[in-house]
């Protein structure tokens, strides 16, 4: 009974430190820091595991700093929700923490309204595209990508009235499709909790849903600062054509993505207890993380991080070679092998990926293509620009498309490029809608 009461308490808690993965990490860091202080006493153990005691001692010395950084992070997330949740903003997994920190600092110094300006500036076209790309890993969101991309264009061109309406429907539809009771985001009683999520809890999505679904029964032309869904959709609140309402809709969609991702994977409830890590396994993890950190430190983007032109010859094992293979297979309508070049995030078994590709591009014939440029964005990410000559509805046109590729392991985890046993895969492709 006691453990069940504790779990219920955590589920309804407004403290980020009570989120299981963060609570566990804080606990482990504290334990490892204590172990680090005892390293000199237990140095003979290291010889048994054939480890360099001095090197590992230095690793443990970093734990105190890491623990402080994590505690500061937890404080920022808590403070962000305390300040902004009642105004229509909440933290979510993929939000930029530096922006959140700055918004909190400005709000504390100058007031919430000025802190909100920091957030509005953050939700620019580039941010929307980046977060929408991340949402494409959710199968239920993929049929909605085309509408989302149109709403991004509307937002970038200040047609906020259009962007607001579309994004509200995207939020409601995504939750409705994945909710076990087929309830939308704005339905009373919709459970939006996930066992291990920054956003999907009572202080996050629960607060946001209650705010957005607030009843609005009188016609008003007063400028809104909150996207009251009922008032907007039913034509009672007319003053929603502004950037702050539109930005809050997008922020809400990205936060809903945290819940949707877990719902689709069946991860809303507490999983079975994980096996404990042994001391040798712990040392092995430290060693692998050091190797990964070294690879990242040594990595330099080609072209100094700027796009550079490509020739007809592509380096084997490069991101551009993968895109070239993908487009060549498209020209031959070989959907099965195209699917093998997609990131694991697209796979629910090979047949699912094949079906996605066939649905999106079977009616578009690729006559010819040429890779134009590539930009190494990060140690595991590159973007390749290609010019395509396609036929759609008997019309032949030339279009440019950007393909984002990721270097990942066999289990779908991003890895530092040139790490053995990993491959370049496409995160997303953009079939030309002509």
N, C-alpha and C positions, 0 to 999 in steps of 0.2 A: 504493500500500500504506500509506503513512504516514497519509493522511487517513482511511482505513478504521480503522486502529488507534486514531486519536484519537476517532472516532465511537463505537467500542466502549467506549473508556475513559469517555466522557461518559455513555453509556447506563447503566453500572454505578456511576457516581460517586454519592457521598452528599452532594455539595456542590451547593446550590441555584444557586450562581453558574455552574455548568456546564450548567444548563438553557438550551437555545439562545436562547430569547427574552430571558432575563435577561442572559445573557452578551453577546448582541448589544446590548442596551440599555446595559449598562455600558460596552461598547466605544464606542458612539456618543456617549454622554454625555461620556466622556473626550475623544473627538475634537472634539466640539462645544465643550467647555470650552476646549480648546487654540485652537480657531478663534476663540472669544470673546475670548481674550487678544490675538489678532492683528487684531481688528476695526478698531482705530484705524489700523493700517498699511494695511488694504485698503479703507478707506472709499470711494475712487473707484469700486470695483466696485458699491457700492450704488446709485450714480447710474445705472449702466447698467440695473439692474433696477427703477429708480424706487422704491426703498425708503427709508424714513426711517432714516438711520444711527443717530441717537441713540436712537430707539425700539428698534431691534434690538439695540443695545449693551446696553440695560437687560435685554432678554430673555436675552442670553447671561450676564449677571451672575447670573441666577437658576440657571444650570445647575450651578454648584458646589454650591449648597445641595441641588438635586435629586439630584445624584450622591451626596452624603453620605447623604441620606434613603434612597436605593435601597440603598446599601451596608449601612445599618443594618437595613433590611428583610430583606435576604438573611441577615444575621447572626441575626436573630430566628427566621427560618424554619429555618435550619440548627440553631440551638440548641434550638428546639422539638422537632424530630424526634430530636435526640440525647438529650434528656431524657425524652421521653414515648413514642417509638415502641415501645420494649420493654414499655411499660405499656398499650399498646392505643390510643394517640391519634396521629394524624399530621395534618400541615397539608394543606389542600386549597385550591383556587382561591378559593372563595367564603367561606372562614372569616374571621371578624372578627379583624383583625390586632391591634387594641388588646387584645382578650381573650387572644390568643396571647402578646403582649408581657407582659401582667400575669401570666399563668400561669408564664412563664419566670422573671420576677422573683421571684415568690413561691416557686417551686421552688428557686431558687438561694439564697434567704434562709432559708427554713423547711423545705425538703424537698419531695420529689415528691408526697407524699400531700396536702400543703396546696395545691400547684399544681394537683392534680387536682380539688380542690374548686372552684377558679375555673372549670374547664371544665364541671363538673357543673352549676354555677349558670347557665352560658351556655346549656346545652342545655335550655331551658325550652320550654313549649308554643309560644310565639311564634316562637322560633328554629326549631323543628321545622317549623312551618307555612311559614315563609319559605323555608327550604332545600328543602322538598318542592315548593313552588311552582316553584323554580328547576329541579328535576329534571323537571318536567312538560314542559320543552322537549325531553326525550329521548323519541322516539316509543316506544321499547321499554319505557319506564317508565309510559306512560299507562294501559295496562290494569291496572297495579298501584297506581294512585293511590287507588282506593277502599279497598283493604286498608291502604295507608299511613295514610290519614286515620283509619281505625278504630284503628290502632296508636298514633297520636298521642293520641287520646282515652284509650286505656288507660294510656298513659304519664302523661298529665296527671292521671289519677285513681289513680295509684300501682299500677296492675295491671301491674307490671313483668314478671311471668312471661309474660303474654300478649304484651306489646310485644316482648320479646326474641325469642320464637319467630317472630313474624311478620316482624320486620325481618331476621333471619337468612335467612329464605326469600326475601325481596325482594332481598337482596344476591346470593345464589346464583343466583336466576333471572335477574336482570338481566345478570350476567356470562355466564351460560350462553347466553342468547339472542344475545348480540353477539360472543362469542368465536369466532374462526375455526375452532377445533377442537372447538367445542361443549363446552367445559370450564367448570364452575362456579368461583366464587371460591375454594372450599375444596378444589378438585382439585389433587393434586400435579402440578407441571409446568405449571400454567396461567400463560402469559406475560401479565403485567399491566403491561407497560411501554408508555408512549406517548412519542413523540419529544420533546414539548415540554410537560411537565406537572409541576407541583409535587408532586402526589400519586402519579401513575402511574410509579413508578420503584422501584428496589430498596430505597432507604431509606424509601420510603413504603408503597405497597400491597404490595410484596414482603415487607417486614418484617411488616406487619399480617396478611397471609394466612398466613405461616408460624406466627405466634403463635396466631391464631384456630383454625387447623386442627390444632393439636398433639394427639397421641393421648392419650386418657383412657380407661384400661381398667379402673379400679376404681371401684365405687360410692362416692360421697363426699357427705356432707351439709354439708361445710365451706363457709362463705360464699365465693363467688367474687368476684374483682375483674376477671377477664378473661372475655369471652364465648367460652369454648372450645366451638366449634360441635359437634364430634363428641361430647364428653361431655354436652352439653345435649340435642342432638337424639336421641341414643341412650339417654337416661335414666340416664347414669352420674353426671353432675354435677347434683346436686339443689339446690345453694345459689345459684341464679342469679337469684332473685326479689329484686333490689335495684336501686337507681337507677344505681349506677356501671356495672354490666354493661349495663343498658338504654341509658344515655347513650353508651357506647362502641359499641354496635351502630348507633345512629343516626349517630354520627360516622363510622363505617366506611362506612355507606351513602352518605353525602354525598361521601366521598372516592372511592368507587367511581364516583360520578356523573361525576367528572372523566375517568376512563378511558372510561366508557360514551359520554359525549358525543363524544369523539374517535373512538372505535371506529365509532360510527354515521355519522360524517362521513367516514370513511376517512382519518383524520389521525393514525394511530398511527406511521406511518413519516415519515422526513425528506422534506419537499416539495422540489420543484425550487428552485434558487437564485433568489431574488427579483432583479428588476432594480434597479440602483443608482439612488438618488435624486439628481437633479441639484441644483446650487446654487439655481436659480430655483424648483424644486419644493420645496426645503427652506424657502425664504423664504415660499412660498405656504402651506405647512403651518403655519408659525409664525403667519402672519397669521390663518388660519382658526381655529386654536386660541385665539388672543387673542379673536376674535369670539365663540367659544363660551363662553369663560371670562367675558366681559363679560355675555352673556345670562344665565348662571347667577348671576352676582353681582347683577344687576338684578332677578332673579325673586323674587317674594314669593308665598307660598301664599295662596289665598283663604281667608277665615275664620281667618287667622293660624295655619294649619296644623291647625285643628280641623274636625271634620265640621260641615257646615251643611246645612240643609233645602233641598230643591229644590221648585220650582213646576212647573206643567205646561208652562211655556215654557222651552226650553233654548237656551243661547247657541250660535250656529252655530260649528262648529269646536271645540267643547268635548268633554271626555271623556264627560260625561253624555249629550251628543247621540249619540255613537257607541253607548253602551249602549242608549239608547232605540231607535236604528235596529235594533240587533241583536235586541232583544226583539220589536219590531214585526215583523221578518222571521220570527222564530220563530213568532209567532202565525199567520202566513200559510204556515208550513212551507216557506219559501223558503231551502233549505239552501245553494244556490249563492251567493246574495248574502250570507248569513250568513258563509260561509267567507271572503269578501273582507274582512270586518271583523276577522279573526283576525290576530294578530301573525305575522310571517314565521317565527317559531320553529315554528309549526304546519304550515307548508307544505312539502310535498315534491311540488310541483305542485298545482294547484287541486283535482284530483280527490281527492287524499289528504285534504285539509282537509274537503271535502264529506263524504267517507266517515266521517271521525271524528265530525262533527256528527250525521249521520244515525244512526250507531250509538248515540250517547249520548242523543239526545233524540227519536228518531222515535216512540217509544211514549208520550211525554209531551206532551199537548196543553196549550198555553198559552192559557187563556181570557182573562186580563186581567193587567195589570201596572201598577205605579206606582213611579217612582223616588222614593226617600225622602231620601237625603242623598249628599253627595260629600265626600271629603277629599283634598286635594292633598298627597300623600306626599313628592314630590320634584319636581325640575324636569321630569322625564320620566314621572312615575308618579302616577296618581290611583286612588282606590277609590270605586266607586259602589255604594250599597246600594239594592236594589230589592225590592219586595214582589210576589210572583207568585201568581196563582191558576191552579193546574194541575190537570189530570185525568190520573190514572194508575191503570190497572186499575179504571176506573169510579168511583174515589174522587176527589172534588174537595176540595182542601186549599189553604190559604194558607201560603206559606213565605217567609222572607227569605233572599236570597242576595247576596253581595258580589262584584262584578265588578272585577277589577284590569285597568287599561288603561295602555298605554304609548304615548308619542309617539315615533314612529320614522320613519326615512327609507325610501325605496323599496327599499334593500338590507337593511332590517331592523335598522339600527343605531339605538340610542336617541339622541334629540336633545332639546335644550332646547325646551320648548313655545314656540309662536309663531314658531319658525324656519320660514321659507317652504319649501314643497315637502314637508312631512312631515304625517303623519296619526295620529290616535288609533286604536289597535288593541287588541283584547282579548288579554291574555296567557293567561288561563284563565277558564273558566266552570265553574260547579258545577251540573250537572243534578241536580234533586232526586230522591234515591232514597227513595221513600216506601213 
